[in-house]
C-alpha cells in the first residue's frame, strides 16, 4: 500500500530544508522540457513514463534521470513529481513541489442545487427593508 501522506510530507520537507533542489531541477531541465512539450501534439505529461513516450523527449528524460541520480532521488514517483513540477514552473518563481499520484483514490465531489423562484413573493420581499417576518405564531 502506498503511503501518499508520507510522500506529501517528504515533498514539503524538501521545500523547507532543500529549496535549492527545485531551482536545480528548473535550471537543468526546464528548457528541454518545454522543447519536448512544444514539439508534441499531446497534452502535457503528468508522469515520467508519459514524458518518455513523447517523440523527441529523450534528452529531457535523460536530464531528469541524471538530476534525480545526482540528487540521490531513486524512487520513480519522484520523477513523476519532477515532471508535474516542471509543468507548474511556467508560473513565475516556482516555490513548491507538485505531485498527484495517478493511483491516488480521490473522491469526486458532486453537487446538486435545487431552487425555486416565486416572483410574486420575492418581489414583495425586495421592497421591505427588514426582510421577511421570521416570527412564529407564538411570538405575536
C-alpha positions as CSV (number, residue, x, y, z in Angstrom):
1,X,0.0,0.0,0.0
2,X,1.3,3.4,-1.0
3,X,1.8,6.0,1.8
4,X,0.6,9.1,0.0
5,X,0.7,11.2,3.1
6,X,4.3,10.3,3.6
7,X,5.1,11.4,0.1
8,X,3.5,14.7,0.6
9,X,5.3,15.3,3.9
10,X,8.6,14.3,2.1
11,X,8.0,16.9,-0.6
12,X,7.0,19.6,2.0
13,X,10.2,18.8,3.9
14,X,12.3,19.1,0.7
15,X,10.7,22.6,0.1
16,X,11.7,23.7,3.5
17,X,15.0,22.0,4.0
18,X,16.4,21.8,0.5
19,X,14.8,24.6,-1.6
20,X,17.8,24.6,-4.0
21,X,16.6,21.2,-5.3
22,X,13.7,22.8,-7.2
23,X,16.0,25.6,-8.6
24,X,18.4,22.9,-9.8
25,X,15.5,21.0,-11.4
26,X,14.4,24.1,-13.2
27,X,17.9,25.2,-14.3
28,X,18.8,21.7,-15.6
29,X,15.6,20.6,-17.2
30,X,13.1,23.3,-18.0
31,X,14.4,24.2,-21.5
32,X,14.5,20.6,-22.7
33,X,11.1,20.0,-21.1
34,X,9.5,23.0,-22.8
35,X,11.1,21.9,-26.1
36,X,9.7,18.4,-25.8
37,X,6.2,19.7,-24.9
38,X,6.2,22.2,-27.8
39,X,7.3,19.5,-30.3
40,X,4.5,17.3,-29.2
41,X,0.8,17.5,-30.1
42,X,-0.1,15.6,-26.9
43,X,-1.3,17.1,-23.7
44,X,1.3,18.0,-21.1
45,X,2.6,14.9,-19.4
46,X,1.7,14.1,-15.8
47,X,4.2,11.3,-15.3
48,X,7.8,10.4,-16.3
49,X,6.5,7.5,-18.3
50,X,4.2,9.7,-20.3
51,X,7.0,12.2,-20.9
52,X,9.2,9.4,-22.2
53,X,6.6,8.4,-24.7
54,X,6.8,11.8,-26.4
55,X,8.9,11.9,-29.6
56,X,12.0,14.0,-29.0
57,X,11.8,13.9,-25.2
58,X,14.8,11.6,-24.9
59,X,17.2,14.5,-23.9
60,X,14.7,15.8,-21.3
61,X,14.1,12.4,-19.8
62,X,17.9,11.8,-19.7
63,X,18.4,15.1,-17.9
64,X,15.7,14.2,-15.4
65,X,17.3,10.9,-14.7
66,X,20.8,12.5,-14.2
67,X,19.3,15.2,-12.0
68,X,17.5,12.5,-9.9
69,X,20.6,10.3,-9.6
70,X,22.9,13.2,-8.7
71,X,20.3,14.4,-6.1
72,X,20.1,10.8,-4.7
73,X,16.4,10.5,-5.6
74,X,15.8,6.9,-6.6
75,X,12.0,6.4,-6.4
76,X,10.1,6.6,-9.6
77,X,7.4,8.7,-8.1
78,X,9.9,11.5,-7.5
79,X,10.4,11.6,-11.3
80,X,6.6,11.9,-11.7
81,X,6.7,14.8,-9.1
82,X,9.6,16.4,-11.1
83,X,7.6,16.2,-14.3
84,X,4.5,17.7,-12.7
85,X,6.6,20.4,-11.0
86,X,8.2,21.3,-14.4
87,X,4.6,21.8,-15.7
88,X,4.0,24.1,-12.8
89,X,7.2,26.0,-13.4
90,X,5.6,28.1,-16.1
91,X,4.5,30.3,-13.3
92,X,7.0,32.9,-12.1
93,X,9.2,31.8,-9.3
94,X,8.1,28.3,-8.6
95,X,8.3,27.6,-4.9
96,X,6.7,24.3,-4.3
97,X,6.6,20.7,-5.4
98,X,3.6,19.4,-7.4
99,X,2.6,15.8,-7.3
100,X,-0.7,14.0,-7.8
101,X,-0.3,10.2,-7.8
102,X,-2.2,8.6,-10.7
103,X,-3.5,5.8,-8.4
104,X,-4.4,8.1,-5.5
105,X,-8.0,7.4,-4.6
106,X,-9.5,10.9,-4.8
107,X,-13.2,11.1,-4.1
108,X,-15.3,13.0,-6.6
109,X,-17.4,15.8,-5.2
110,X,-20.8,16.0,-6.9
111,X,-23.0,19.0,-6.1
112,X,-26.7,19.3,-6.8
113,X,-28.6,22.5,-6.4
114,X,-32.3,22.8,-6.4
115,X,-34.0,26.2,-6.0
116,X,-37.4,27.7,-6.6
117,X,-38.1,31.3,-7.5
118,X,-41.5,32.6,-6.9
119,X,-41.5,36.1,-8.5
120,X,-44.6,37.5,-6.6
121,X,-43.1,36.6,-3.2
122,X,-39.6,37.5,-4.0
123,X,-40.6,40.9,-5.4
124,X,-42.5,41.7,-2.3
125,X,-39.6,40.9,0.0
126,X,-37.3,43.1,-2.1
127,X,-39.3,46.2,-1.3
128,X,-39.1,45.8,2.5
129,X,-36.0,47.0,4.4
130,X,-36.3,44.4,7.2
131,X,-36.9,41.4,5.0
132,X,-39.4,38.7,5.8
133,X,-41.2,38.3,9.1
134,X,-39.5,35.4,10.8
135,X,-41.6,35.4,14.0
136,X,-43.5,32.3,14.8
137,X,-47.2,32.4,15.8
138,X,-46.1,32.1,19.5
139,X,-44.1,35.4,19.3
140,X,-47.0,37.5,18.1
